[in-house]
Amino acid sequence: MNLKIGYVRCLGKGKKERVIPLNKTAIAAVIEYIEQLRGKLLKPFSPVRDGLGHSDSLFLSRTGRALSRIEIWRIVKKYVCRAGLSRQMTAHTLRHCFATHLLSGGADLRSVQEMLGHVDIATTQIYTHVDQERLRSIHKKYHPRP
């Protein structure tokens, strides 16, 4: 993790490493969490059952252990319900939204491929939905009417 230049390193499925860029809002939230809460959760002498070690894990449980993917998913589901969103939300839905948002914001396909951990670019191309407003603005910019 390097918050000065704005990224975190994540270990995903199959211990695959991904480098994820953070925007200013996310960086501020992570800094606030680290400064105000993480130190209170960190228990340096508690046994580490997950093998990751406390210092390597950003998000910790109430017991000071690294949050598992299942614990994180439970938190996400809780807030999905509180927000009144569809209960059919899945991890893949979030992944799809993430990729689509990046692409519609101008991220290049190779960068998104790297962040998603896809070996083949064709797998990433699934996320390339055409954003109609973006398409209109590009068209207007490069093909203006007199």
Backbone bond lengths (Angstrom), bond angles and torsions (degrees), N, CA, C in turn:
res aa  C-N    CA-C-N  psi(-1)  N-CA   C-N-CA  omega(-1)  CA-C   N-CA-C  phi
1 M - - - 1.447 - - 1.527 107.51 -
2 N 1.330 114.94 133.61 1.450 120.27 174.77 1.524 107.24 -139.28
3 L 1.323 115.97 97.46 1.452 120.61 -175.85 1.523 112.48 -75.82
4 K 1.337 117.24 -19.84 1.471 119.66 177.86 1.516 111.27 -65.26
5 I 1.325 116.54 -40.15 1.467 118.74 177.23 1.526 111.98 -101.60
6 G 1.335 117.04 -4.02 1.461 121.57 169.04 1.508 118.22 84.77
7 Y 1.334 117.02 55.58 1.457 118.59 172.97 1.524 111.00 -149.04
8 V 1.322 114.83 159.40 1.461 122.04 169.96 1.524 107.60 -127.44
9 R 1.296 115.20 151.83 1.466 122.14 177.41 1.518 106.85 -105.75
10 C 1.315 115.72 126.87 1.468 120.56 -178.30 1.523 109.78 -119.93
11 L 1.306 115.71 143.26 1.457 120.86 171.78 1.511 107.08 -100.79
12 G 1.306 115.78 121.59 1.456 121.02 -176.73 1.512 111.80 -106.04
13 K 1.309 113.63 -160.40 1.451 122.64 179.55 1.532 110.02 -53.48
14 G 1.306 116.20 133.99 1.457 120.75 -178.99 1.516 113.18 69.65
15 K 1.347 116.51 23.07 1.469 123.17 -179.48 1.532 111.94 58.54
16 K 1.328 115.55 27.10 1.459 120.65 178.42 1.525 109.11 -77.31
17 E 1.327 116.11 129.24 1.467 121.21 -178.39 1.518 110.42 -86.42
18 R 1.341 114.93 135.71 1.456 121.46 176.56 1.521 108.51 -129.93
19 V 1.310 116.28 139.84 1.455 121.89 175.58 1.524 106.45 -105.28
20 I 1.335 115.88 120.64 1.459 121.57 -175.01 1.520 109.76 -114.65
21 P 1.337 116.64 122.17 1.469 118.74 177.20 1.528 110.38 -74.65
22 L 1.317 116.03 149.15 1.459 121.86 178.77 1.523 109.35 -118.60
23 N 1.333 115.79 143.00 1.460 118.28 173.97 1.527 109.04 -85.78
24 K 1.336 116.50 176.73 1.469 120.82 -175.09 1.526 112.20 -61.06
25 T 1.323 117.37 -37.83 1.463 120.78 -179.97 1.528 110.72 -64.70
26 A 1.323 116.55 -44.38 1.464 120.96 179.49 1.527 110.93 -65.70
27 I 1.323 116.56 -41.02 1.467 120.45 178.73 1.525 109.81 -60.88
28 A 1.334 116.43 -45.01 1.472 120.79 179.47 1.525 110.93 -61.33
29 A 1.338 117.08 -40.75 1.467 121.01 179.77 1.529 111.09 -66.00
30 V 1.328 117.42 -41.95 1.466 121.20 179.06 1.530 110.17 -65.27
31 I 1.316 116.86 -42.95 1.468 120.20 178.52 1.528 110.30 -61.64
32 E 1.324 116.47 -44.11 1.467 120.20 178.71 1.528 111.15 -60.91
33 Y 1.338 116.69 -43.95 1.470 121.33 177.86 1.534 110.52 -60.28
34 I 1.322 116.50 -46.59 1.470 120.65 -178.34 1.529 110.77 -62.85
35 E 1.327 116.00 -45.52 1.467 120.26 -176.04 1.526 113.60 -73.24
36 Q 1.329 117.66 -34.00 1.458 119.71 -172.25 1.527 115.05 -104.58
37 L 1.322 118.23 -25.50 1.466 117.98 -172.72 1.525 114.76 -125.57
38 R 1.303 117.81 -42.77 1.462 120.15 -172.36 1.521 112.54 -56.39
39 G 1.337 117.52 -42.22 1.469 121.32 179.62 1.515 112.81 -60.26
40 K 1.327 117.01 -33.07 1.466 121.37 178.34 1.526 111.50 -72.55
41 L 1.334 116.26 -29.99 1.466 120.77 -179.93 1.523 112.24 -82.55
42 L 1.308 116.28 -28.55 1.459 122.00 -176.26 1.525 110.53 -65.89
43 K 1.312 115.42 123.16 1.459 121.62 178.86 1.528 106.72 -122.71
44 P 1.326 117.58 95.78 1.459 120.81 -171.47 1.530 115.43 -62.41
45 F 1.324 118.25 -23.11 1.461 118.91 -176.74 1.518 113.56 -104.49
46 S 1.352 117.30 4.27 1.463 118.47 178.99 1.528 109.75 -78.75
47 P 1.338 117.19 149.23 1.465 119.63 -179.33 1.524 110.97 -66.40
48 V 1.319 115.69 143.72 1.460 121.26 179.33 1.518 107.73 -100.56
49 R 1.337 115.46 108.40 1.463 119.44 -177.60 1.520 112.57 -87.16
50 D 1.330 118.05 -22.23 1.456 120.13 -175.28 1.526 113.44 -91.38
51 G 1.309 118.48 -6.15 1.454 121.91 177.35 1.523 114.77 76.41
52 L 1.331 118.08 -0.76 1.462 120.24 -177.59 1.520 112.68 -85.89
53 G 1.304 116.97 -26.68 1.459 119.79 -176.79 1.512 110.59 81.87
54 H 1.313 116.54 141.78 1.461 120.55 -176.20 1.519 113.05 -64.89
55 S 1.318 117.68 -39.45 1.458 119.72 -174.00 1.524 112.49 -69.13
56 D 1.332 118.63 -23.06 1.464 121.76 -179.41 1.523 113.17 -86.07
57 S 1.301 117.89 -14.85 1.457 121.73 -174.69 1.521 110.00 -104.44
58 L 1.300 115.86 126.80 1.459 120.05 -179.21 1.524 111.03 -74.10
59 F 1.312 116.86 -51.23 1.458 120.35 -174.66 1.524 110.95 -97.54
60 L 1.332 114.06 126.90 1.465 120.71 -176.28 1.521 111.07 -116.71
61 S 1.321 114.91 152.68 1.461 121.26 176.07 1.531 109.26 -81.09
62 R 1.322 115.89 177.20 1.468 120.29 177.63 1.524 111.90 -61.76
63 T 1.328 116.08 -24.31 1.464 120.35 -178.92 1.531 112.57 -90.41
64 G 1.327 117.23 1.10 1.453 121.03 177.98 1.518 114.83 88.94
65 R 1.329 117.15 1.96 1.468 120.79 177.37 1.528 109.65 -85.96
66 A 1.318 116.24 158.98 1.463 120.88 173.58 1.520 108.41 -62.73
67 L 1.336 116.03 137.43 1.460 118.93 176.39 1.520 109.09 -67.52
68 S 1.316 116.03 134.59 1.462 120.13 176.61 1.518 108.59 -81.39
69 R 1.326 117.25 166.88 1.454 120.31 178.64 1.524 110.50 -63.10
70 I 1.318 116.91 -32.24 1.466 120.59 179.24 1.518 110.92 -70.23
71 E 1.332 117.73 -40.37 1.468 121.00 177.04 1.526 110.69 -64.64
72 I 1.320 116.81 -40.49 1.465 120.10 177.58 1.519 109.79 -64.39
73 W 1.325 116.74 -41.33 1.466 119.84 179.65 1.533 111.03 -63.62
74 R 1.304 118.14 -38.07 1.477 120.96 177.17 1.526 111.08 -61.99
75 I 1.325 116.42 -40.00 1.463 120.77 177.89 1.536 109.87 -64.17
76 V 1.316 115.89 -45.86 1.472 120.03 179.07 1.526 110.26 -59.68
77 K 1.331 117.45 -46.53 1.472 121.44 -179.51 1.528 110.95 -60.64
78 K 1.331 117.23 -38.83 1.463 121.00 179.12 1.527 110.01 -59.67
79 Y 1.321 116.87 -45.75 1.459 120.44 -178.36 1.522 112.64 -76.00
80 V 1.322 117.59 -26.94 1.460 121.01 173.21 1.535 108.82 -62.56
81 C 1.321 116.18 -45.31 1.468 120.78 178.61 1.528 111.15 -65.51
82 R 1.326 117.32 -45.29 1.470 120.88 179.38 1.519 112.10 -59.96
83 A 1.330 116.53 -34.40 1.464 121.20 -178.96 1.525 111.80 -80.45
84 G 1.336 116.41 -5.92 1.454 120.12 179.53 1.520 113.30 75.05
85 L 1.340 116.72 21.57 1.457 120.45 178.48 1.523 110.02 -83.23
86 S 1.303 115.85 169.78 1.450 121.44 -178.56 1.526 111.67 -58.33
87 R 1.294 115.30 135.51 1.473 119.70 176.70 1.523 111.21 -71.16
88 Q 1.328 116.85 -8.73 1.458 121.21 179.33 1.529 112.55 -82.90
89 M 1.324 116.70 6.48 1.460 121.44 179.27 1.530 108.88 -61.11
90 T 1.317 115.33 132.79 1.461 120.71 178.56 1.526 109.19 -125.89
91 A 1.304 115.90 170.72 1.465 119.69 175.51 1.522 109.41 -61.35
92 H 1.313 116.64 -35.88 1.462 120.09 178.77 1.534 110.92 -66.04
93 T 1.338 117.40 -35.40 1.466 120.88 177.04 1.526 109.65 -60.39
94 L 1.335 116.96 -45.52 1.463 120.72 178.93 1.524 110.93 -63.83
95 R 1.308 116.11 -41.50 1.470 121.40 179.12 1.535 109.92 -62.01
96 H 1.322 115.54 -42.87 1.461 121.71 179.50 1.540 110.26 -63.69
97 C 1.334 116.53 -44.82 1.470 121.19 178.69 1.527 110.81 -61.94
98 F 1.327 115.85 -43.18 1.467 121.84 178.74 1.523 110.32 -57.57
99 A 1.321 116.77 -51.97 1.461 121.53 -177.55 1.524 111.12 -64.88
100 T 1.316 117.34 -43.90 1.457 121.58 -179.22 1.522 110.57 -63.66
101 H 1.333 116.73 -42.31 1.466 121.63 179.30 1.529 110.88 -62.97
102 L 1.320 117.09 -43.96 1.467 120.67 178.41 1.524 111.02 -61.08
103 L 1.329 115.96 -46.71 1.458 119.77 -178.01 1.521 111.89 -66.23
104 S 1.324 116.66 -40.05 1.467 118.93 179.62 1.525 111.20 -70.96
105 G 1.336 116.86 -21.43 1.462 121.23 176.81 1.520 113.33 -86.78
106 G 1.324 116.76 0.90 1.451 119.99 175.37 1.517 115.92 105.03
107 A 1.331 118.29 2.80 1.470 120.01 178.20 1.526 109.38 -65.53
108 D 1.314 115.67 145.88 1.461 118.14 178.52 1.522 110.55 -81.89
109 L 1.311 115.07 153.35 1.459 122.39 -174.36 1.527 112.29 -59.80
110 R 1.325 117.88 -37.32 1.474 121.23 -179.61 1.530 111.43 -65.21
111 S 1.327 116.96 -39.13 1.468 120.22 178.30 1.520 110.72 -64.96
112 V 1.328 116.12 -43.34 1.467 120.29 178.96 1.522 109.66 -64.96
113 Q 1.318 116.80 -39.67 1.466 121.23 176.49 1.520 110.69 -56.34
114 E 1.324 116.07 -45.96 1.467 121.34 -179.92 1.525 111.32 -63.17
115 M 1.342 116.87 -45.05 1.467 120.40 -178.76 1.521 112.45 -65.71
116 L 1.335 116.35 -34.46 1.463 119.39 179.27 1.521 111.87 -81.98
117 G 1.321 117.20 -14.93 1.457 120.95 178.94 1.513 113.69 78.88
118 H 1.336 116.60 24.50 1.467 119.94 178.83 1.522 109.99 -79.81
119 V 1.320 115.87 135.85 1.459 120.81 177.03 1.526 109.10 -77.94
120 D 1.332 116.20 -41.15 1.462 122.48 -175.97 1.527 110.21 -104.11
121 I 1.321 117.11 130.26 1.466 122.30 179.86 1.531 111.21 -61.50
122 A 1.321 117.34 -28.18 1.470 120.99 -179.91 1.528 110.96 -61.86
123 T 1.319 117.15 -32.32 1.459 121.02 177.75 1.519 110.34 -66.14
124 T 1.307 117.08 -37.80 1.467 122.24 -179.63 1.523 111.00 -72.30
125 Q 1.313 118.01 -30.28 1.463 121.71 -177.51 1.524 112.53 -62.93
126 I 1.322 117.56 -17.67 1.461 121.72 175.82 1.522 109.89 -57.55
127 Y 1.323 116.70 -31.12 1.461 121.90 -175.41 1.527 113.72 -85.20
128 T 1.300 118.19 1.28 1.458 120.21 -174.74 1.525 111.77 -87.89
129 H 1.308 116.37 67.78 1.461 120.79 173.30 1.514 108.33 -76.49
130 V 1.302 115.94 143.82 1.453 119.16 179.28 1.526 109.30 -82.78
131 D 1.307 115.22 121.74 1.458 122.13 176.35 1.529 106.74 -84.32
132 Q 1.321 116.47 111.43 1.466 120.88 -173.40 1.532 112.98 -58.85
133 E 1.320 118.31 -42.55 1.465 120.20 179.80 1.522 111.27 -64.04
134 R 1.307 115.99 -41.88 1.468 119.88 179.15 1.518 110.04 -65.08
135 L 1.314 117.08 -42.14 1.455 121.69 178.67 1.530 110.34 -61.36
136 R 1.338 116.80 -42.90 1.468 120.54 178.77 1.526 111.34 -62.51
137 S 1.330 116.68 -44.35 1.472 119.40 -177.81 1.529 111.29 -66.17
138 I 1.320 117.23 -38.75 1.466 120.40 178.08 1.530 109.77 -65.80
139 H 1.318 115.00 -43.97 1.456 119.46 179.68 1.526 110.40 -61.27
140 K 1.332 116.84 -45.41 1.460 121.90 -179.93 1.533 111.25 -62.68
141 K 1.335 116.17 -38.52 1.465 120.81 -178.77 1.533 111.55 -67.08
142 Y 1.338 116.19 -44.68 1.459 119.33 -174.32 1.529 114.41 -95.87
143 H 1.319 116.97 -11.17 1.468 121.74 178.17 1.526 109.25 -134.94
144 P 1.346 115.56 61.22 1.469 117.73 -177.57 1.533 110.99 -70.35
145 R 1.313 113.95 146.62 1.469 118.55 175.67 1.525 107.81 -85.07
146 P 1.352 116.19 142.68 1.466 119.08 -179.51 1.522 112.50 -66.80
